[in-house]
Amino acid sequence: MIPHLQHKHLLIRAEVNSPPLKDYDLTKELENLVRHINMKILSGPHTAWCPVKGNEGWSGTVIIETSSITFHSWTESHYPVIQLDVYSCKDFSIKTILLWLSQFEPEKIDYKFLDREHNFREILNEQIQFDEQGYVDDNKTDL
C-alpha cells in the first residue's frame, strides 16, 4: 500500500542564548534530529562553518527519504539566531524539534507550520512557552 504523503513544512527562527560555535558537531546533531523525528537519511548531513565576520555561523542540510532539513546559525548579532526548516512528506512532531532546539537556550521562537499539499494552509501558529530551564512548557503549549 502506498502511504499518503503529508507535505508538512515547519519554518523556525529562534533567537538563542547559546548558539553553536565553531567546535560544535552539527553533523552529529543533525543525525540526532533525524533519528528523534523517526526519519531516515538519504544523503548527508552536509555541514560547513562560515568564518566570515558578520556572517559567522553554521549551515547544514540533510536530505531525508521524505524531503529535507536545513539549518543556519549566526553567532554575531545582538541576538544570535538559528533558522531551521523541516519539510517532510511524513508526519513529524513539532515538540520533538523544539526539544532538540532547547540545547541552544532559545529566548524567542517564531515559526510557521504549513500544509504544502493544501495551498500552504497554516496548520498551527501558537505562542510557544518555555519553562525556567528553557524547555517547552507542556502546561502552556499545545503541540
KOLDOKE-115984 format. One record per atom (N, C-alpha, C, O): residue number from 1; residue in three letters; atom name; x, y, z. Coordinates in steps of 0.1 Angstrom, whole numbers. Layout:
  resi  resn  name      X      Y      Z
   NUM   ALA    CA      X      Y      Z
...
***
This chain:
  resi  resn  name      X      Y      Z
     1   MET     N      8    -12      0
     1   MET    CA      0      0      0
     1   MET     C      9     13      0
     1   MET     O     18     14      8
     2   ILE     N      6     22     -9
     2   ILE    CA     13     34     -9
     2   ILE     C      8     44      2
     2   ILE     O     -4     46      3
     3   PRO     N     18     49     10
     3   PRO    CA     14     58     21
     3   PRO     C      9     71     15
     3   PRO     O     14     76      5
     4   HIS     N      0     78     23
     4   HIS    CA     -5     91     19
     4   HIS     C      6    101     23
     4   HIS     O     11    101     34
     5   LEU     N     11    109     14
     5   LEU    CA     21    119     16
     5   LEU     C     15    131     24
     5   LEU     O      4    136     20
     6   GLN     N     22    136     34
     6   GLN    CA     17    147     42
     6   GLN     C     20    161     37
     6   GLN     O     12    170     38
     7   HIS     N     32    164     32
     7   HIS    CA     37    177     27
     7   HIS     C     36    188     38
     7   HIS     O     30    198     36
     8   LYS     N     42    185     50
     8   LYS    CA     42    195     61
     8   LYS     C     56    202     61
     8   LYS     O     66    196     58
     9   HIS     N     55    215     63
     9   HIS    CA     67    223     63
     9   HIS     C     68    232     76
     9   HIS     O     59    241     78
    10   LEU     N     78    230     84
    10   LEU    CA     80    238     96
    10   LEU     C     92    247     94
    10   LEU     O    103    243     90
    11   LEU     N     89    260     96
    11   LEU    CA    100    271     94
    11   LEU     C    101    277    108
    11   LEU     O     91    282    114
    12   ILE     N    113    277    113
    12   ILE    CA    116    283    126
    12   ILE     C    127    293    125
    12   ILE     O    137    292    118
    13   ARG     N    125    304    133
    13   ARG    CA    135    314    135
    13   ARG     C    136    315    151
    13   ARG     O    127    319    157
    14   ALA     N    148    312    156
    14   ALA    CA    150    313    171
    14   ALA     C    161    322    174
    14   ALA     O    172    321    169
    15   GLU     N    158    331    183
    15   GLU    CA    169    339    190
    15   GLU     C    173    331    202
    15   GLU     O    165    327    210
    16   VAL     N    187    328    202
    16   VAL    CA    192    319    212
    16   VAL     C    203    325    221
    16   VAL     O    209    335    217
    17   ASN     N    204    320    233
    17   ASN    CA    214    324    242
    17   ASN     C    227    317    241
    17   ASN     O    238    321    245
    18   SER     N    227    305    235
    18   SER    CA    238    296    234
    18   SER     C    240    291    220
    18   SER     O    237    279    217
    19   PRO     N    244    299    210
    19   PRO    CA    245    295    196
    19   PRO     C    256    284    194
    19   PRO     O    265    284    202
    20   PRO     N    255    276    184
    20   PRO    CA    265    266    182
    20   PRO     C    278    274    177
    20   PRO     O    278    281    167
    21   LEU     N    289    271    184
    21   LEU    CA    302    277    180
    21   LEU     C    310    268    171
    21   LEU     O    305    257    167
    22   LYS     N    322    272    167
    22   LYS    CA    330    265    157
    22   LYS     C    332    251    161
    22   LYS     O    333    242    152
    23   ASP     N    334    248    173
    23   ASP    CA    337    234    177
    23   ASP     C    324    225    179
    23   ASP     O    326    213    182
    24   TYR     N    313    230    176
    24   TYR    CA    300    223    177
    24   TYR     C    300    212    165
    24   TYR     O    304    215    154
    25   ASP     N    295    200    168
    25   ASP    CA    294    190    159
    25   ASP     C    280    189    152
    25   ASP     O    271    181    156
    26   LEU     N    278    198    143
    26   LEU    CA    265    200    136
    26   LEU     C    261    187    129
    26   LEU     O    249    183    128
    27   THR     N    271    180    123
    27   THR    CA    268    168    116
    27   THR     C    261    158    125
    27   THR     O    251    152    122
    28   LYS     N    267    155    137
    28   LYS    CA    262    146    146
    28   LYS     C    248    150    151
    28   LYS     O    239    142    153
    29   GLU     N    246    163    154
    29   GLU    CA    234    168    159
    29   GLU     C    222    167    149
    29   GLU     O    211    165    152
    30   LEU     N    226    170    136
    30   LEU    CA    215    168    126
    30   LEU     C    211    153    124
    30   LEU     O    200    150    122
    31   GLU     N    221    144    126
    31   GLU    CA    218    130    126
    31   GLU     C    209    127    138
    31   GLU     O    199    119    136
    32   ASN     N    212    132    149
    32   ASN    CA    203    130    161
    32   ASN     C    189    135    159
    32   ASN     O    179    129    162
    33   LEU     N    188    147    153
    33   LEU    CA    174    153    150
    33   LEU     C    167    143    141
    33   LEU     O    155    141    143
    34   VAL     N    173    139    130
    34   VAL    CA    166    130    121
    34   VAL     C    161    117    128
    34   VAL     O    150    113    126
    35   ARG     N    170    112    137
    35   ARG    CA    166    100    144
    35   ARG     C    154    103    154
    35   ARG     O    145     95    155
    36   HIS     N    155    114    160
    36   HIS    CA    144    118    170
    36   HIS     C    131    119    164
    36   HIS     O    120    117    170
    37   ILE     N    130    124    151
    37   ILE    CA    117    126    144
    37   ILE     C    114    114    136
    37   ILE     O    105    114    127
    38   ASN     N    121    103    138
    38   ASN    CA    118     90    131
    38   ASN     C    119     91    116
    38   ASN     O    110     85    109
    39   MET     N    129     97    111
    39   MET    CA    131     98     96
    39   MET     C    144     90     93
    39   MET     O    151     86    102
    40   LYS     N    146     89     80
    40   LYS    CA    158     82     76
    40   LYS     C    166     91     66
    40   LYS     O    161     98     57
    41   ILE     N    180     91     68
    41   ILE    CA    189     99     60
    41   ILE     C    190     92     46
    41   ILE     O    193     80     45
    42   LEU     N    189    101     36
    42   LEU    CA    192     96     22
    42   LEU     C    206    101     18
    42   LEU     O    213     94     11
    43   SER     N    209    113     22
    43   SER    CA    222    119     19
    43   SER     C    226    129     30
    43   SER     O    218    137     34
    44   GLY     N    239    129     33
    44   GLY    CA    244    139     43
    44   GLY     C    244    133     57
    44   GLY     O    245    121     59
    45   PRO     N    245    142     66
    45   PRO    CA    244    157     66
    45   PRO     C    256    163     59
    45   PRO     O    267    158     60
    46   HIS     N    254    174     53
    46   HIS    CA    264    182     47
    46   HIS     C    264    195     55
    46   HIS     O    255    203     56
    47   THR     N    276    198     61
    47   THR    CA    277    210     70
    47   THR     C    289    218     67
    47   THR     O    299    213     62
    48   ALA     N    289    231     71
    48   ALA    CA    300    239     69
    48   ALA     C    300    251     79
    48   ALA     O    289    256     82
    49   TRP     N    311    255     84
    49   TRP    CA    313    267     93
    49   TRP     C    317    278     84
    49   TRP     O    326    277     76
    50   CYS     N    310    289     85
    50   CYS    CA    313    302     78
    50   CYS     C    321    311     87
    50   CYS     O    316    315     97
    51   PRO     N    334    314     84
    51   PRO    CA    342    322     92
    51   PRO     C    341    337     89
    51   PRO     O    348    345     96
    52   VAL     N    333    341     80
    52   VAL    CA    333    355     75
    52   VAL     C    327    364     86
    52   VAL     O    316    361     91
    53   LYS     N    334    374     90
    53   LYS    CA    330    383    100
    53   LYS     C    316    389     97
    53   LYS     O    314    394     86
    54   GLY     N    307    389    106
    54   GLY    CA    293    394    104
    54   GLY     C    284    383     99
    54   GLY     O    272    385     99
    55   ASN     N    289    372     94
    55   ASN    CA    281    361     89
    55   ASN     C    286    348     95
    55   ASN     O    283    337     90
    56   GLU     N    293    349    106
    56   GLU    CA    299    337    112
    56   GLU     C    288    328    118
    56   GLU     O    279    332    125
    57   GLY     N    289    315    114
    57   GLY    CA    280    305    119
    57   GLY     C    280    292    111
    57   GLY     O    287    291    101
    58   TRP     N    271    283    115
    58   TRP    CA    269    270    108
    58   TRP     C    258    270     98
    58   TRP     O    248    277     99
    59   SER     N    260    262     87
    59   SER    CA    250    259     78
    59   SER     C    250    244     76
    59   SER     O    261    238     75
    60   GLY     N    239    238     74
    60   GLY    CA    239    224     72
    60   GLY     C    226    219     66
    60   GLY     O    215    226     68
    61   THR     N    226    209     59
    61   THR    CA    214    203     53
    61   THR     C    215    188     53
    61   THR     O    226    182     52
    62   VAL     N    204    181     55
    62   VAL    CA    204    167     54
    62   VAL     C    192    163     45
    62   VAL     O    181    168     48
    63   ILE     N    194    155     35
    63   ILE    CA    183    150     27
    63   ILE     C    178    137     33
    63   ILE     O    185    128     36
    64   ILE     N    165    138     36
    64   ILE    CA    159    126     42
    64   ILE     C    150    119     32
    64   ILE     O    146    125     22
    65   GLU     N    146    107     34
    65   GLU    CA    138     99     25
    65   GLU     C    125    107     21
    65   GLU     O    120    105     10
    66   THR     N    120    115     30
    66   THR    CA    108    122     28
    66   THR     C    109    136     25
    66   THR     O     99    143     23
    67   SER     N    121    142     24
    67   SER    CA    124    155     19
    67   SER     C    137    160     25
    67   SER     O    148    155     22
    68   SER     N    137    171     33
    68   SER    CA    150    177     38
    68   SER     C    148    185     51
    68   SER     O    137    189     55
    69   ILE     N    160    187     57
    69   ILE    CA    161    195     69
    69   ILE     C    173    205     66
    69   ILE     O    183    201     62
    70   THR     N    171    218     68
    70   THR    CA    181    228     66
    70   THR     C    183    236     79
    70   THR     O    173    240     85
    71   PHE     N    195    239     82
    71   PHE    CA    199    246     95
    71   PHE     C    209    257     91
    71   PHE     O    218    255     84
    72   HIS     N    206    269     97
    72   HIS    CA    216    280     96
    72   HIS     C    217    287    109
    72   HIS     O    207    288    117
    73   SER     N    229    291    113
    73   SER    CA    230    299    126
    73   SER     C    240    311    123
    73   SER     O    248    310    115
    74   TRP     N    238    321    131
    74   TRP    CA    246    332    131
    74   TRP     C    250    335    146
    74   TRP     O    241    336    155
    75   THR     N    263    336    149
    75   THR    CA    268    338    162
    75   THR     C    270    353    166
    75   THR     O    269    356    178
    76   GLU     N    272    361    156
    76   GLU    CA    275    375    158
    76   GLU     C    263    384    155
    76   GLU     O    262    388    144
    77   SER     N    255    387    165
    77   SER    CA    244    397    163
    77   SER     C    240    400    177
    77   SER     O    244    394    187
    78   HIS     N    231    410    178
    78   HIS    CA    225    413    191
    78   HIS     C    220    401    198
    78   HIS     O    223    398    210
    79   TYR     N    212    394    191
    79   TYR    CA    207    380    195
    79   TYR     C    212    370    185
    79   TYR     O    208    371    173
    80   PRO     N    220    361    189
    80   PRO    CA    224    350    179
    80   PRO     C    211    343    175
    80   PRO     O    202    342    182
    81   VAL     N    211    339    162
    81   VAL    CA    199    334    156
    81   VAL     C    202    321    149
    81   VAL     O    212    318    144
    82   ILE     N    191    312    150
    82   ILE    CA    191    299    143
    82   ILE     C    178    299    134
    82   ILE     O    168    303    139
    83   GLN     N    180    295    122
    83   GLN    CA    169    293    113
    83   GLN     C    169    278    109
    83   GLN     O    179    273    106
    84   LEU     N    157    272    110
    84   LEU    CA    156    258    108
    84   LEU     C    144    255    100
    84   LEU     O    133    260    103
    85   ASP     N    146    247     89
    85   ASP    CA    135    243     80
    85   ASP     C    134    228     81
    85   ASP     O    144    221     79
    86   VAL     N    122    223     84
    86   VAL    CA    119    208     83
    86   VAL     C    108    207     74
    86   VAL     O     97    211     76
    87   TYR     N    110    200     62
    87   TYR    CA    100    197     53
    87   TYR     C     99    182     51
    87   TYR     O    110    176     48
    88   SER     N     87    176     52
    88   SER    CA     86    162     51
    88   SER     C     72    158     46
    88   SER     O     62    164     49
    89   CYS     N     73    147     38
    89   CYS    CA     60    141     34
    89   CYS     C     55    131     44
    89   CYS     O     45    125     41
    90   LYS     N     62    130     55
    90   LYS    CA     58    121     66
    90   LYS     C     55    130     78
    90   LYS     O     62    139     80
    91   ASP     N     45    126     86
    91   ASP    CA     42    134     98
    91   ASP     C     54    134    107
    91   ASP     O     61    124    109
    92   PHE     N     55    145    115
    92   PHE    CA     66    146    125
    92   PHE     C     61    155    136
    92   PHE     O     51    162    135
    93   SER     N     67    154    147
    93   SER    CA     64    162    159
    93   SER     C     71    175    161
    93   SER     O     83    175    161
    94   ILE     N     64    186    161
    94   ILE    CA     70    199    164
    94   ILE     C     76    199    177
    94   ILE     O     87    205    179
    95   LYS     N     70    193    187
    95   LYS    CA     75    193    201
    95   LYS     C     89    187    201
    95   LYS     O     98    192    208
    96   THR     N     91    176    194
    96   THR    CA    104    169    194
    96   THR     C    115    179    188
    96   THR     O    126    179    193
    97   ILE     N    111    186    178
    97   ILE    CA    121    195    172
    97   ILE     C    124    207    181
    97   ILE     O    135    211    182
    98   LEU     N    114    212    188
    98   LEU    CA    116    222    198
    98   LEU     C    125    217    210
    98   LEU     O    133    225    215
    99   LEU     N    123    205    214
    99   LEU    CA    131    199    224
    99   LEU     C    146    199    220
    99   LEU     O    155    201    227
   100   TRP     N    148    195    207
   100   TRP    CA    161    195    201
   100   TRP     C    167    209    201
   100   TRP     O    179    210    204
   101   LEU     N    159    219    198
   101   LEU    CA    164    233    198
   101   LEU     C    167    238    212
   101   LEU     O    175    247    213
   102   SER     N    162    232    222
   102   SER    CA    164    237    236
   102   SER     C    179    237    240
   102   SER     O    182    244    249
   103   GLN     N    187    229    233
   103   GLN    CA    201    229    236
   103   GLN     C    208    242    234
   103   GLN     O    218    245    239
   104   PHE     N    201    251    226
   104   PHE    CA    207    264    223
   104   PHE     C    201    275    232
   104   PHE     O    204    287    230
   105   GLU     N    193    271    242
   105   GLU    CA    187    280    251
   105   GLU     C    179    291    244
   105   GLU     O    183    303    245
   106   PRO     N    169    288    237
   106   PRO    CA    161    298    230
   106   PRO     C    155    308    239
   106   PRO     O    149    305    250
   107   GLU     N    156    321    235
   107   GLU    CA    150    332    242
   107   GLU     C    136    335    235
   107   GLU     O    126    338    242
   108   LYS     N    135    333    222
   108   LYS    CA    123    336    215
   108   LYS     C    123    327    202
   108   LYS     O    133    326    196
   109   ILE     N    111    322    199
   109   ILE    CA    110    313    188
   109   ILE     C     98    318    180
   109   ILE     O     87    320    185
   110   ASP     N    100    321    167
   110   ASP    CA     89    324    158
   110   ASP     C     88    312    148
   110   ASP     O     99    307    144
   111   TYR     N     76    308    144
   111   TYR    CA     76    297    135
   111   TYR     C     63    297    127
   111   TYR     O     53    303    131
   112   LYS     N     63    290    116
   112   LYS    CA     51    288    107
   112   LYS     C     51    273    105
   112   LYS     O     62    267    102
   113   PHE     N     40    267    105
   113   PHE    CA     38    252    102
   113   PHE     C     28    252     91
   113   PHE     O     16    255     93
   114   LEU     N     32    248     79
   114   LEU    CA     24    249     67
   114   LEU     C     21    235     61
   114   LEU     O     28    226     62
   115   ASP     N      9    235     56
   115   ASP    CA      4    223     48
   115   ASP     C      6    226     34
   115   ASP     O     -2    233     28
   116   ARG     N     17    221     28
   116   ARG    CA     21    225     14
   116   ARG     C     12    217      4
   116   ARG     O     12    221     -8
   117   GLU     N      5    207      9
   117   GLU    CA     -4    200      0
   117   GLU     C    -17    208     -3
   117   GLU     O    -24    206    -13
   118   HIS     N    -21    216      7
   118   HIS    CA    -34    223      6
   118   HIS     C    -32    238      6
   118   HIS     O    -35    245     16
   119   ASN     N    -26    243     -4
   119   ASN    CA    -25    258     -6
   119   ASN     C    -17    265      4
   119   ASN     O    -20    276      8
   120   PHE     N     -7    258     10
   120   PHE    CA      2    264     20
   120   PHE     C     -6    269     32
   120   PHE     O     -3    279     39
   121   ARG     N    -17    261     36
   121   ARG    CA    -25    265     47
   121   ARG     C    -17    264     60
   121   ARG     O    -10    254     62
   122   GLU     N    -19    274     69
   122   GLU    CA    -12    273     81
   122   GLU     C    -18    263     91
   122   GLU     O    -30    264     93
   123   ILE     N    -10    254     96
   123   ILE    CA    -16    243    104
   123   ILE     C    -17    248    119
   123   ILE     O    -27    246    125
   124   LEU     N     -7    254    124
   124   LEU    CA     -6    257    138
   124   LEU     C      3    269    139
   124   LEU     O     14    270    134
   125   ASN     N     -2    279    147
   125   ASN    CA      6    291    149
   125   ASN     C      2    296    163
   125   ASN     O     -5    306    164
   126   GLU     N      8    290    173
   126   GLU    CA      5    294    187
   126   GLU     C     18    299    193
   126   GLU     O     29    296    188
   127   GLN     N     17    307    203
   127   GLN    CA     29    312    210
   127   GLN     C     35    300    218
   127   GLN     O     28    292    224
   128   ILE     N     48    298    217
   128   ILE    CA     55    288    223
   128   ILE     C     60    293    237
   128   ILE     O     66    303    237
   129   GLN     N     57    286    247
   129   GLN    CA     61    290    261
   129   GLN     C     72    281    266
   129   GLN     O     72    269    263
   130   PHE     N     81    286    273
   130   PHE    CA     93    279    279
   130   PHE     C     93    280    294
   130   PHE     O     88    290    299
   131   ASP     N     98    269    300
   131   ASP    CA     99    270    315
   131   ASP     C    112    277    318
   131   ASP     O    119    282    309
   132   GLU     N    116    277    331
   132   GLU    CA    127    284    336
   132   GLU     C    140    279    330
   132   GLU     O    150    286    329
   133   GLN     N    141    266    327
   133   GLN    CA    153    260    321
   133   GLN     C    154    261    306
   133   GLN     O    163    256    300
   134   GLY     N    144    267    300
   134   GLY    CA    144    269    285
   134   GLY     C    138    258    277
   134   GLY     O    140    257    265
   135   TYR     N    130    249    284
   135   TYR    CA    124    238    277
   135   TYR     C    109    241    275
   135   TYR     O    103    250    281
   136   VAL     N    103    235    265
   136   VAL    CA     89    237    261
   136   VAL     C     81    234    273
   136   VAL     O     82    223    279
   137   ASP     N     72    243    277
   137   ASP    CA     64    241    289
   137   ASP     C     51    234    285
   137   ASP     O     43    240    278
   138   ASP     N     50    222    288
   138   ASP    CA     38    213    284
   138   ASP     C     25    219    289
   138   ASP     O     14    217    283
   139   ASN     N     25    226    300
   139   ASN    CA     13    232    305
   139   ASN     C      8    244    298
   139   ASN     O     -4    248    300
   140   LYS     N     17    250    290
   140   LYS    CA     13    262    283
   140   LYS     C     13    261    268
   140   LYS     O     10    271    261
   141   THR     N     17    250    263
   141   THR    CA     19    248    249
   141   THR     C     12    236    244
   141   THR     O     14    225    250
   142   ASP     N      4    237    234
   142   ASP    CA     -3    225    228
   142   ASP     C      2    222    215
   142   ASP     O     -2    227    205
   143   LEU     N     13    213    215
   143   LEU    CA     19    210    202
   143   LEU     C     18    195    200
   143   LEU     O     22    190    189
***
